[in-house]
């Protein structure tokens, strides 16, 4: 990254941000499609998008704060792996609760059970991860 220069790093950052936005839209679109088509939900896309974007924005800030504290403690502790394990566990638990909060949001929006909502959220996550990862890989190789 040090050899790339500020312009290329800025272009890559903007590109990856756009890919993240598209992946999030894809996630919400797949959730909406599966919730209405296969699970008989009656929610609206705009409401679901608003609720999930609000949830993800707040959680992204918390993920960043927890990660920053973990990095600071890792380097201040001289590279102690115990700090890594502790903060990885904290982030994993936090991600687990974020998954269930997302499923609860989908459950309320489409008026069906939590298990159906979990299935829909996992399908949306898998599709967003695969296509977002593919887009990020292709973008990183192109720029």
Sine and cosine of phi, psi and omega as CSV:
sin_phi,cos_phi,sin_psi,cos_psi,sin_omega,cos_omega
0.00,0.00,-0.52,0.85,-0.04,-1.00
-0.92,0.39,-0.48,0.88,-0.02,-1.00
-1.00,0.08,-0.17,0.99,-0.10,-0.99
-0.98,0.20,-0.57,0.82,-0.06,-1.00
1.00,-0.08,0.34,-0.94,-0.10,-1.00
-0.91,0.42,-0.65,0.76,-0.05,-1.00
-0.89,0.47,-0.71,0.71,0.00,-1.00
-0.92,0.38,-0.65,0.76,0.03,-1.00
-0.89,0.45,-0.64,0.77,0.04,-1.00
-0.90,0.43,-0.70,0.72,0.03,-1.00
-0.89,0.45,-0.68,0.73,0.03,-1.00
-0.90,0.44,-0.66,0.75,0.02,-1.00
-0.88,0.47,-0.71,0.70,0.05,-1.00
-0.90,0.44,-0.67,0.75,0.01,-1.00
-0.89,0.46,-0.71,0.71,0.01,-1.00
-0.93,0.37,-0.53,0.85,0.10,-1.00
-0.90,0.43,-0.67,0.74,0.04,-1.00
-0.91,0.41,-0.64,0.77,0.05,-1.00
-0.90,0.43,-0.63,0.78,0.05,-1.00
-0.90,0.43,-0.65,0.76,0.05,-1.00
-0.89,0.45,-0.70,0.71,0.02,-1.00
-0.90,0.43,-0.64,0.77,0.03,-1.00
-0.90,0.43,-0.63,0.78,0.03,-1.00
-0.92,0.38,-0.67,0.75,0.08,-1.00
-0.88,0.47,-0.65,0.76,0.05,-1.00
-0.89,0.47,-0.69,0.72,0.03,-1.00
-0.84,0.54,-0.77,0.64,-0.03,-1.00
-0.92,0.40,-0.61,0.79,0.05,-1.00
-0.90,0.44,-0.67,0.74,0.03,-1.00
-0.92,0.39,-0.65,0.76,0.06,-1.00
-0.86,0.51,-0.73,0.69,0.00,-1.00
-0.89,0.45,-0.71,0.71,-0.01,-1.00
-0.87,0.49,-0.76,0.65,-0.03,-1.00
-0.94,0.34,-0.60,0.80,-0.01,-1.00
-0.90,0.43,-0.63,0.77,-0.01,-1.00
-0.99,0.13,-0.68,0.73,-0.12,-0.99
-0.97,0.25,-0.77,0.64,-0.15,-0.99
-0.99,-0.14,-0.39,0.92,-0.06,-1.00
-0.92,-0.40,0.02,1.00,0.11,-0.99
0.93,0.36,0.44,0.90,0.03,-1.00
-0.96,0.29,0.36,-0.93,-0.04,-1.00
-0.83,-0.56,0.49,0.87,-0.01,-1.00
-0.99,0.11,0.19,-0.98,0.02,-1.00
-0.97,-0.26,0.54,-0.84,-0.02,-1.00
-0.89,0.45,-0.70,0.72,-0.06,-1.00
-0.88,0.47,-0.67,0.75,0.01,-1.00
-0.91,0.41,-0.71,0.71,0.00,-1.00
-0.90,0.44,-0.69,0.73,0.00,-1.00
-0.88,0.48,-0.69,0.72,0.00,-1.00
-0.88,0.48,-0.75,0.67,-0.05,-1.00
-0.91,0.41,-0.68,0.73,-0.03,-1.00
-0.96,0.29,-0.63,0.78,0.06,-1.00
-0.89,0.46,-0.66,0.75,0.04,-1.00
-0.88,0.47,-0.70,0.71,0.03,-1.00
-0.88,0.48,-0.75,0.66,-0.07,-1.00
-0.92,0.39,-0.56,0.83,0.03,-1.00
-0.91,0.41,-0.73,0.68,0.04,-1.00
-0.89,0.46,-0.67,0.75,-0.01,-1.00
-0.94,0.33,-0.55,0.83,0.04,-1.00
-0.89,0.45,-0.62,0.78,0.04,-1.00
-0.90,0.43,-0.69,0.73,0.02,-1.00
-0.92,0.40,-0.64,0.77,0.08,-1.00
-0.86,0.51,-0.68,0.74,-0.01,-1.00
-0.91,0.42,-0.67,0.75,0.01,-1.00
-0.91,0.43,-0.72,0.69,0.01,-1.00
-0.89,0.46,-0.66,0.75,0.01,-1.00
-0.91,0.42,-0.67,0.74,0.01,-1.00
-0.88,0.47,-0.70,0.72,0.03,-1.00
-0.89,0.46,-0.66,0.75,0.03,-1.00
-0.89,0.46,-0.65,0.76,0.02,-1.00
-0.91,0.41,-0.70,0.72,0.01,-1.00
-0.88,0.48,-0.72,0.70,0.00,-1.00
-0.93,0.38,-0.55,0.84,0.04,-1.00
-0.90,0.44,-0.77,0.64,-0.04,-1.00
-0.96,0.29,-0.54,0.84,0.04,-1.00
-0.95,0.30,-0.39,0.92,0.04,-1.00
-1.00,0.01,0.14,0.99,0.04,-1.00
0.97,0.23,0.44,0.90,0.02,-1.00
0.99,0.14,0.51,0.86,-0.01,-1.00
-0.94,0.33,0.84,-0.54,-0.04,-1.00
-0.93,0.36,-0.34,0.94,0.03,-1.00
-0.89,0.46,-0.63,0.77,0.05,-1.00
-0.89,0.46,-0.62,0.78,0.01,-1.00
-0.89,0.45,-0.71,0.70,-0.01,-1.00
-0.90,0.44,-0.67,0.74,-0.01,-1.00
-0.90,0.44,-0.74,0.67,-0.03,-1.00
-0.96,0.28,-0.48,0.88,0.12,-0.99
-0.91,0.42,-0.64,0.77,0.05,-1.00
-0.91,0.42,-0.67,0.74,0.02,-1.00
-0.89,0.46,-0.71,0.70,0.02,-1.00
-0.91,0.42,-0.60,0.80,0.04,-1.00
-0.90,0.43,-0.69,0.72,0.05,-1.00
-0.90,0.43,-0.66,0.75,0.02,-1.00
-0.89,0.45,-0.65,0.76,0.04,-1.00
-0.91,0.41,-0.61,0.79,0.04,-1.00
-0.88,0.48,-0.71,0.71,0.02,-1.00
-0.93,0.36,-0.53,0.85,0.07,-1.00
-0.91,0.41,-0.62,0.78,0.06,-1.00
-0.88,0.48,-0.71,0.70,0.00,-1.00
-0.94,0.34,-0.55,0.83,0.07,-1.00
-0.92,0.39,-0.63,0.78,0.07,-1.00
-0.89,0.46,-0.69,0.73,0.02,-1.00
-0.90,0.43,-0.62,0.79,0.04,-1.00
-0.91,0.42,-0.62,0.79,0.06,-1.00
-0.89,0.45,-0.69,0.72,0.03,-1.00
-0.91,0.40,-0.63,0.78,0.03,-1.00
-0.86,0.52,-0.72,0.70,0.01,-1.00
-0.93,0.36,-0.60,0.80,-0.07,-1.00
-0.95,0.32,-0.59,0.81,-0.09,-1.00
-0.95,-0.32,-0.03,1.00,0.10,-1.00
0.84,0.54,0.81,0.58,0.20,-0.98
-0.65,-0.76,-0.07,-1.00,-0.16,-0.99
-0.95,0.31,0.26,-0.97,-0.04,-1.00
-0.93,0.37,-0.57,0.82,0.00,-1.00
-0.91,0.40,-0.68,0.73,0.07,-1.00
-0.89,0.46,-0.64,0.77,0.02,-1.00
-0.91,0.42,-0.63,0.78,0.05,-1.00
-0.90,0.45,-0.68,0.74,0.03,-1.00
-0.87,0.49,-0.71,0.71,-0.01,-1.00
-0.89,0.45,-0.69,0.72,-0.01,-1.00
-0.91,0.41,-0.67,0.75,0.01,-1.00
-0.91,0.42,-0.66,0.75,0.05,-1.00
-0.88,0.47,-0.68,0.73,0.05,-1.00
-0.89,0.45,-0.66,0.75,0.02,-1.00
-0.90,0.43,-0.68,0.73,0.00,-1.00
-0.89,0.46,-0.71,0.70,0.00,-1.00
-0.90,0.43,-0.67,0.75,0.01,-1.00
-0.92,0.38,-0.63,0.77,0.01,-1.00
-0.92,0.40,-0.67,0.74,-0.02,-1.00
-0.92,0.38,-0.79,0.61,-0.05,-1.00
-0.96,0.29,-0.59,0.81,0.08,-1.00
-0.92,0.40,-0.65,0.76,0.06,-1.00
-0.90,0.43,-0.65,0.76,0.05,-1.00
-0.91,0.42,-0.69,0.73,0.03,-1.00
-0.89,0.45,-0.66,0.75,0.04,-1.00
-0.90,0.43,-0.64,0.77,0.03,-1.00
-0.90,0.43,-0.72,0.70,0.00,-1.00
-0.92,0.40,-0.63,0.77,0.02,-1.00
-0.91,0.41,-0.67,0.74,-0.01,-1.00
-0.90,0.43,-0.55,0.83,0.02,-1.00
-0.98,0.18,-0.41,0.91,-0.02,-1.00
-0.99,0.15,-0.56,0.83,-0.06,-1.00
-0.98,-0.19,0.00,0.00,0.00,0.00
